[in-house]
Amino acid sequence: MYIIGENIHIISGSVKEALRDRDAKFFQDLAVRQVEAGAQALDLNLGPRKKDWEEVFPWMVKAVEAVADVPLSFDSTNLLGIEAGLKNVTKARPIINSTSAEPERLEKVPLLAKEYGAQVIALTMGKSGIPVGADERVTIALEALIPRMLEIDYPVEDLIIDPLVLTVSGCQEYCPELLEAVRTLQYAWDPPPAISVGLSNVSNAVPHANRPLINNVYCAMLMGAGLQMMIADPLDLMLKETIRVIEERDDSTPVAGLYIKINDRIAAMEEPTIKDVDMSDPEQVAIWKTVQILLNKVIYADSYLQQETMAA
């Protein structure tokens, strides 16, 4: 699994404060910790920075590149800021996060990526927003995103399609559709573009205590659908362990075995079954209940773990 570390994100209060104070050591420590934990690239979500972009983006690049050699992913709506950052990259090939199929964005971002030799993440979202169905998302990739890259002679293999994770709280019907979008996009073009998702989006607006479990179970399911890249928290030890047991096929514990079964069911285009679960094990029961909400079989509620188990 190729992980783009998500922890340098302006939504974090500590990141916001460190950026305000231009605390380079804070960002350097965070970058090093993520890379040491397995991140193969680092997402830099600095927000639009409408007033100070000309100074902030280059400053961040220099601070992080002083301690890390991995690709930097520029996550902002401010294209001028992104370009200011790109101009200062001296190490690994950067990533622009992101474009979409919205006309203005799709016109400008791929050209910027081509000019600076950057990869680009493209969201399956058009003018009317994010479609629910997998087919509609794949259609956006095939009829808008990929054709634009071909139009400007940008290599499709350098394109990263993001079919968009939305929260299970309020957008539950999107969750199983994403699995099918990830599965289908791998066969939608030759050579296929890479596919990445923002994993932790699935647990946005969910009580903090439940977020790691939801992220973890969805990761196992997405890996079953063929996902090999994601923006995620490399410091999440539970997530790292789940990725490891699936990749190494290590079923030495009952919980690890269940995650592998979930992965394998999705890979076989089947739904996980309660027969895979030891219902006397509370940890496995919690995983099963999470599978059910992510497959949109049981209506999500913040108290879903306390609700009676539904068989399937």
Contacts in CASP RR format, 6 or more apart in sequence:
PFRMAT RR
TARGET T0000
AUTHOR 0000-0000-0000
METHOD contacts of the structure
MODEL  1
MYIIGENIHIISGSVKEALRDRDAKFFQDLAVRQVEAGAQALDLNLGPRK
KDWEEVFPWMVKAVEAVADVPLSFDSTNLLGIEAGLKNVTKARPIINSTS
AEPERLEKVPLLAKEYGAQVIALTMGKSGIPVGADERVTIALEALIPRML
EIDYPVEDLIIDPLVLTVSGCQEYCPELLEAVRTLQYAWDPPPAISVGLS
NVSNAVPHANRPLINNVYCAMLMGAGLQMMIADPLDLMLKETIRVIEERD
DSTPVAGLYIKINDRIAAMEEPTIKDVDMSDPEQVAIWKTVQILLNKVIY
ADSYLQQETMAA
1 223 0 8 1.000
1 227 0 8 1.000
1 228 0 8 1.000
1 229 0 8 1.000
1 230 0 8 1.000
1 243 0 8 1.000
1 247 0 8 1.000
2 40 0 8 1.000
2 41 0 8 1.000
2 196 0 8 1.000
2 228 0 8 1.000
2 229 0 8 1.000
2 230 0 8 1.000
3 38 0 8 1.000
3 39 0 8 1.000
3 40 0 8 1.000
3 41 0 8 1.000
3 229 0 8 1.000
3 230 0 8 1.000
3 231 0 8 1.000
3 232 0 8 1.000
3 234 0 8 1.000
4 39 0 8 1.000
4 40 0 8 1.000
4 41 0 8 1.000
4 42 0 8 1.000
4 43 0 8 1.000
4 73 0 8 1.000
4 95 0 8 1.000
4 196 0 8 1.000
4 229 0 8 1.000
4 230 0 8 1.000
4 231 0 8 1.000
4 232 0 8 1.000
5 34 0 8 1.000
5 39 0 8 1.000
5 41 0 8 1.000
5 42 0 8 1.000
5 43 0 8 1.000
5 231 0 8 1.000
5 232 0 8 1.000
5 233 0 8 1.000
5 234 0 8 1.000
6 43 0 8 1.000
6 45 0 8 1.000
6 198 0 8 1.000
6 200 0 8 1.000
6 231 0 8 1.000
6 232 0 8 1.000
6 233 0 8 1.000
7 15 0 8 1.000
7 30 0 8 1.000
7 33 0 8 1.000
7 34 0 8 1.000
7 233 0 8 1.000
7 234 0 8 1.000
7 235 0 8 1.000
8 15 0 8 1.000
8 27 0 8 1.000
8 30 0 8 1.000
8 31 0 8 1.000
8 42 0 8 1.000
8 43 0 8 1.000
8 44 0 8 1.000
8 45 0 8 1.000
8 60 0 8 1.000
8 64 0 8 1.000
9 15 0 8 1.000
9 43 0 8 1.000
9 45 0 8 1.000
9 75 0 8 1.000
10 16 0 8 1.000
10 19 0 8 1.000
10 45 0 8 1.000
10 46 0 8 1.000
10 47 0 8 1.000
11 45 0 8 1.000
14 26 0 8 1.000
15 30 0 8 1.000
17 23 0 8 1.000
18 26 0 8 1.000
18 27 0 8 1.000
19 46 0 8 1.000
19 56 0 8 1.000
19 60 0 8 1.000
22 59 0 8 1.000
24 59 0 8 1.000
24 63 0 8 1.000
24 66 0 8 1.000
27 60 0 8 1.000
27 63 0 8 1.000
27 64 0 8 1.000
28 63 0 8 1.000
28 64 0 8 1.000
28 66 0 8 1.000
28 67 0 8 1.000
31 42 0 8 1.000
31 64 0 8 1.000
31 67 0 8 1.000
31 68 0 8 1.000
32 67 0 8 1.000
32 68 0 8 1.000
33 235 0 8 1.000
34 42 0 8 1.000
34 234 0 8 1.000
34 235 0 8 1.000
35 42 0 8 1.000
35 68 0 8 1.000
35 70 0 8 1.000
37 234 0 8 1.000
37 235 0 8 1.000
37 240 0 8 1.000
38 234 0 8 1.000
38 240 0 8 1.000
39 70 0 8 1.000
39 234 0 8 1.000
40 70 0 8 1.000
40 71 0 8 1.000
41 70 0 8 1.000
41 71 0 8 1.000
41 72 0 8 1.000
41 73 0 8 1.000
41 92 0 8 1.000
41 95 0 8 1.000
42 64 0 8 1.000
42 68 0 8 1.000
42 70 0 8 1.000
42 71 0 8 1.000
42 72 0 8 1.000
42 73 0 8 1.000
43 73 0 8 1.000
43 75 0 8 1.000
43 97 0 8 1.000
43 231 0 8 1.000
44 60 0 8 1.000
44 61 0 8 1.000
44 64 0 8 1.000
44 72 0 8 1.000
44 73 0 8 1.000
44 74 0 8 1.000
44 75 0 8 1.000
45 75 0 8 1.000
45 76 0 8 1.000
46 56 0 8 1.000
46 57 0 8 1.000
46 60 0 8 1.000
46 75 0 8 1.000
46 76 0 8 1.000
47 75 0 8 1.000
47 76 0 8 1.000
47 77 0 8 1.000
47 78 0 8 1.000
48 76 0 8 1.000
48 77 0 8 1.000
48 78 0 8 1.000
49 56 0 8 1.000
49 57 0 8 1.000
49 76 0 8 1.000
49 78 0 8 1.000
49 81 0 8 1.000
50 78 0 8 1.000
53 78 0 8 1.000
53 80 0 8 1.000
53 81 0 8 1.000
53 84 0 8 1.000
54 80 0 8 1.000
54 81 0 8 1.000
54 84 0 8 1.000
56 81 0 8 1.000
57 74 0 8 1.000
57 76 0 8 1.000
57 81 0 8 1.000
57 82 0 8 1.000
57 84 0 8 1.000
57 85 0 8 1.000
57 88 0 8 1.000
58 84 0 8 1.000
58 85 0 8 1.000
58 87 0 8 1.000
58 88 0 8 1.000
60 85 0 8 1.000
61 72 0 8 1.000
61 85 0 8 1.000
61 88 0 8 1.000
61 89 0 8 1.000
62 88 0 8 1.000
64 72 0 8 1.000
65 72 0 8 1.000
65 89 0 8 1.000
65 90 0 8 1.000
65 91 0 8 1.000
68 91 0 8 1.000
69 91 0 8 1.000
69 92 0 8 1.000
70 91 0 8 1.000
70 92 0 8 1.000
71 92 0 8 1.000
71 93 0 8 1.000
71 94 0 8 1.000
71 95 0 8 1.000
71 119 0 8 1.000
72 89 0 8 1.000
72 92 0 8 1.000
72 94 0 8 1.000
72 95 0 8 1.000
73 94 0 8 1.000
73 95 0 8 1.000
73 96 0 8 1.000
73 97 0 8 1.000
73 121 0 8 1.000
73 231 0 8 1.000
74 81 0 8 1.000
74 82 0 8 1.000
74 85 0 8 1.000
74 86 0 8 1.000
74 94 0 8 1.000
74 95 0 8 1.000
74 96 0 8 1.000
74 97 0 8 1.000
75 97 0 8 1.000
75 98 0 8 1.000
76 82 0 8 1.000
79 108 0 8 1.000
79 109 0 8 1.000
79 112 0 8 1.000
82 96 0 8 1.000
82 112 0 8 1.000
83 112 0 8 1.000
83 116 0 8 1.000
86 94 0 8 1.000
86 96 0 8 1.000
86 112 0 8 1.000
86 116 0 8 1.000
86 118 0 8 1.000
87 116 0 8 1.000
89 116 0 8 1.000
93 117 0 8 1.000
93 118 0 8 1.000
93 119 0 8 1.000
94 116 0 8 1.000
94 117 0 8 1.000
94 118 0 8 1.000
94 119 0 8 1.000
95 118 0 8 1.000
95 119 0 8 1.000
95 120 0 8 1.000
95 121 0 8 1.000
95 160 0 8 1.000
96 109 0 8 1.000
96 112 0 8 1.000
96 113 0 8 1.000
96 118 0 8 1.000
96 119 0 8 1.000
96 120 0 8 1.000
96 121 0 8 1.000
97 121 0 8 1.000
97 231 0 8 1.000
98 109 0 8 1.000
98 120 0 8 1.000
98 121 0 8 1.000
98 122 0 8 1.000
98 123 0 8 1.000
98 162 0 8 1.000
99 105 0 8 1.000
99 106 0 8 1.000
99 109 0 8 1.000
99 110 0 8 1.000
99 120 0 8 1.000
99 121 0 8 1.000
99 122 0 8 1.000
99 123 0 8 1.000
99 145 0 8 1.000
100 106 0 8 1.000
100 122 0 8 1.000
100 123 0 8 1.000
100 124 0 8 1.000
100 125 0 8 1.000
100 126 0 8 1.000
101 122 0 8 1.000
101 123 0 8 1.000
101 124 0 8 1.000
101 125 0 8 1.000
101 126 0 8 1.000
101 127 0 8 1.000
101 140 0 8 1.000
101 144 0 8 1.000
101 145 0 8 1.000
102 125 0 8 1.000
102 126 0 8 1.000
102 127 0 8 1.000
103 127 0 8 1.000
106 144 0 8 1.000
106 145 0 8 1.000
106 148 0 8 1.000
109 120 0 8 1.000
110 120 0 8 1.000
110 148 0 8 1.000
110 149 0 8 1.000
110 152 0 8 1.000
110 154 0 8 1.000
111 152 0 8 1.000
112 118 0 8 1.000
113 119 0 8 1.000
113 120 0 8 1.000
113 154 0 8 1.000
113 158 0 8 1.000
114 152 0 8 1.000
114 153 0 8 1.000
114 154 0 8 1.000
119 158 0 8 1.000
119 159 0 8 1.000
119 160 0 8 1.000
120 154 0 8 1.000
120 158 0 8 1.000
120 159 0 8 1.000
120 160 0 8 1.000
121 160 0 8 1.000
121 161 0 8 1.000
121 162 0 8 1.000
121 196 0 8 1.000
122 141 0 8 1.000
122 145 0 8 1.000
122 159 0 8 1.000
122 160 0 8 1.000
122 161 0 8 1.000
122 162 0 8 1.000
122 193 0 8 1.000
123 162 0 8 1.000
123 164 0 8 1.000
124 130 0 8 1.000
124 131 0 8 1.000
124 137 0 8 1.000
124 138 0 8 1.000
124 140 0 8 1.000
124 141 0 8 1.000
124 145 0 8 1.000
124 161 0 8 1.000
124 162 0 8 1.000
124 163 0 8 1.000
124 164 0 8 1.000
124 181 0 8 1.000
125 140 0 8 1.000
125 164 0 8 1.000
126 140 0 8 1.000
126 144 0 8 1.000
130 137 0 8 1.000
130 164 0 8 1.000
130 166 0 8 1.000
130 174 0 8 1.000
131 137 0 8 1.000
131 140 0 8 1.000
132 173 0 8 1.000
132 174 0 8 1.000
132 177 0 8 1.000
133 174 0 8 1.000
133 177 0 8 1.000
133 180 0 8 1.000
133 181 0 8 1.000
134 163 0 8 1.000
134 177 0 8 1.000
134 178 0 8 1.000
134 179 0 8 1.000
134 180 0 8 1.000
134 181 0 8 1.000
134 184 0 8 1.000
135 184 0 8 1.000
137 163 0 8 1.000
137 164 0 8 1.000
137 177 0 8 1.000
137 181 0 8 1.000
138 163 0 8 1.000
138 181 0 8 1.000
138 184 0 8 1.000
138 185 0 8 1.000
138 188 0 8 1.000
141 161 0 8 1.000
141 163 0 8 1.000
141 185 0 8 1.000
141 188 0 8 1.000
141 189 0 8 1.000
141 193 0 8 1.000
142 188 0 8 1.000
142 189 0 8 1.000
145 159 0 8 1.000
145 161 0 8 1.000
146 156 0 8 1.000
146 159 0 8 1.000
146 189 0 8 1.000
146 193 0 8 1.000
149 155 0 8 1.000
149 156 0 8 1.000
149 159 0 8 1.000
150 156 0 8 1.000
156 189 0 8 1.000
156 191 0 8 1.000
156 192 0 8 1.000
156 193 0 8 1.000
157 191 0 8 1.000
157 193 0 8 1.000
157 194 0 8 1.000
159 193 0 8 1.000
159 194 0 8 1.000
160 193 0 8 1.000
160 194 0 8 1.000
160 195 0 8 1.000
160 196 0 8 1.000
160 229 0 8 1.000
161 185 0 8 1.000
161 193 0 8 1.000
161 194 0 8 1.000
161 195 0 8 1.000
161 196 0 8 1.000
162 195 0 8 1.000
162 196 0 8 1.000
162 197 0 8 1.000
162 198 0 8 1.000
163 178 0 8 1.000
163 181 0 8 1.000
163 182 0 8 1.000
163 185 0 8 1.000
163 195 0 8 1.000
163 197 0 8 1.000
164 174 0 8 1.000
164 178 0 8 1.000
164 197 0 8 1.000
164 201 0 8 1.000
165 174 0 8 1.000
165 178 0 8 1.000
165 197 0 8 1.000
165 198 0 8 1.000
165 199 0 8 1.000
165 201 0 8 1.000
165 202 0 8 1.000
165 218 0 8 1.000
166 174 0 8 1.000
166 175 0 8 1.000
166 178 0 8 1.000
166 201 0 8 1.000
166 202 0 8 1.000
167 201 0 8 1.000
167 202 0 8 1.000
167 203 0 8 1.000
167 204 0 8 1.000
167 205 0 8 1.000
167 206 0 8 1.000
168 175 0 8 1.000
168 202 0 8 1.000
168 203 0 8 1.000
168 206 0 8 1.000
168 214 0 8 1.000
168 293 0 8 1.000
168 294 0 8 1.000
168 300 0 8 1.000
169 203 0 8 1.000
169 204 0 8 1.000
169 205 0 8 1.000
169 206 0 8 1.000
169 300 0 8 1.000
169 302 0 8 1.000
170 205 0 8 1.000
170 300 0 8 1.000
172 293 0 8 1.000
172 296 0 8 1.000
172 299 0 8 1.000
172 300 0 8 1.000
173 296 0 8 1.000
175 202 0 8 1.000
175 218 0 8 1.000
175 293 0 8 1.000
175 294 0 8 1.000
175 295 0 8 1.000
175 296 0 8 1.000
176 294 0 8 1.000
176 295 0 8 1.000
176 296 0 8 1.000
178 197 0 8 1.000
178 222 0 8 1.000
179 221 0 8 1.000
179 222 0 8 1.000
179 225 0 8 1.000
179 266 0 8 1.000
180 225 0 8 1.000
182 195 0 8 1.000
182 197 0 8 1.000
182 222 0 8 1.000
182 225 0 8 1.000
182 226 0 8 1.000
182 227 0 8 1.000
183 225 0 8 1.000
183 226 0 8 1.000
183 269 0 8 1.000
185 192 0 8 1.000
185 193 0 8 1.000
185 195 0 8 1.000
186 192 0 8 1.000
186 195 0 8 1.000
186 226 0 8 1.000
194 228 0 8 1.000
194 229 0 8 1.000
195 226 0 8 1.000
195 227 0 8 1.000
195 228 0 8 1.000
195 229 0 8 1.000
196 227 0 8 1.000
196 229 0 8 1.000
196 230 0 8 1.000
196 231 0 8 1.000
197 222 0 8 1.000
197 227 0 8 1.000
197 230 0 8 1.000
197 231 0 8 1.000
198 230 0 8 1.000
198 231 0 8 1.000
198 232 0 8 1.000
199 215 0 8 1.000
199 218 0 8 1.000
199 219 0 8 1.000
199 222 0 8 1.000
199 230 0 8 1.000
199 231 0 8 1.000
199 232 0 8 1.000
199 239 0 8 1.000
200 211 0 8 1.000
200 215 0 8 1.000
200 231 0 8 1.000
200 232 0 8 1.000
200 233 0 8 1.000
202 214 0 8 1.000
202 215 0 8 1.000
202 218 0 8 1.000
202 294 0 8 1.000
203 210 0 8 1.000
203 211 0 8 1.000
203 212 0 8 1.000
203 214 0 8 1.000
203 215 0 8 1.000
206 214 0 8 1.000
206 302 0 8 1.000
207 302 0 8 1.000
210 302 0 8 1.000
210 304 0 8 1.000
210 305 0 8 1.000
212 236 0 8 1.000
212 238 0 8 1.000
212 239 0 8 1.000
213 238 0 8 1.000
213 286 0 8 1.000
213 287 0 8 1.000
213 290 0 8 1.000
214 290 0 8 1.000
214 293 0 8 1.000
214 294 0 8 1.000
215 232 0 8 1.000
215 233 0 8 1.000
215 236 0 8 1.000
215 239 0 8 1.000
216 236 0 8 1.000
216 238 0 8 1.000
216 239 0 8 1.000
216 242 0 8 1.000
217 262 0 8 1.000
217 287 0 8 1.000
217 290 0 8 1.000
217 291 0 8 1.000
217 294 0 8 1.000
218 294 0 8 1.000
219 230 0 8 1.000
219 232 0 8 1.000
219 239 0 8 1.000
219 242 0 8 1.000
219 243 0 8 1.000
220 242 0 8 1.000
220 246 0 8 1.000
220 259 0 8 1.000
220 262 0 8 1.000
220 263 0 8 1.000
220 266 0 8 1.000
221 262 0 8 1.000
221 263 0 8 1.000
221 266 0 8 1.000
221 291 0 8 1.000
221 294 0 8 1.000
222 230 0 8 1.000
223 243 0 8 1.000
223 246 0 8 1.000
223 263 0 8 1.000
224 246 0 8 1.000
224 263 0 8 1.000
224 264 0 8 1.000
224 266 0 8 1.000
224 267 0 8 1.000
225 266 0 8 1.000
225 267 0 8 1.000
226 267 0 8 1.000
232 239 0 8 1.000
233 239 0 8 1.000
234 240 0 8 1.000
241 256 0 8 1.000
242 259 0 8 1.000
244 250 0 8 1.000
245 251 0 8 1.000
245 256 0 8 1.000
245 257 0 8 1.000
245 259 0 8 1.000
245 260 0 8 1.000
246 259 0 8 1.000
246 260 0 8 1.000
246 263 0 8 1.000
249 260 0 8 1.000
250 256 0 8 1.000
251 257 0 8 1.000
251 260 0 8 1.000
254 278 0 8 1.000
254 281 0 8 1.000
254 284 0 8 1.000
255 281 0 8 1.000
255 283 0 8 1.000
255 284 0 8 1.000
255 287 0 8 1.000
258 276 0 8 1.000
258 277 0 8 1.000
258 278 0 8 1.000
258 284 0 8 1.000
258 287 0 8 1.000
259 287 0 8 1.000
261 272 0 8 1.000
261 276 0 8 1.000
262 272 0 8 1.000
262 276 0 8 1.000
262 287 0 8 1.000
262 291 0 8 1.000
265 271 0 8 1.000
265 272 0 8 1.000
265 273 0 8 1.000
265 276 0 8 1.000
266 272 0 8 1.000
271 295 0 8 1.000
271 312 0 8 1.000
272 288 0 8 1.000
272 291 0 8 1.000
272 295 0 8 1.000
272 312 0 8 1.000
273 312 0 8 1.000
274 288 0 8 1.000
274 311 0 8 1.000
274 312 0 8 1.000
277 284 0 8 1.000
277 285 0 8 1.000
277 287 0 8 1.000
277 288 0 8 1.000
278 284 0 8 1.000
279 285 0 8 1.000
279 288 0 8 1.000
279 309 0 8 1.000
285 309 0 8 1.000
286 305 0 8 1.000
288 309 0 8 1.000
289 298 0 8 1.000
289 304 0 8 1.000
289 305 0 8 1.000
289 307 0 8 1.000
289 309 0 8 1.000
290 304 0 8 1.000
292 298 0 8 1.000
292 310 0 8 1.000
292 312 0 8 1.000
293 299 0 8 1.000
293 300 0 8 1.000
293 304 0 8 1.000
297 310 0 8 1.000
297 312 0 8 1.000
298 304 0 8 1.000
298 307 0 8 1.000
298 310 0 8 1.000
301 307 0 8 1.000
END
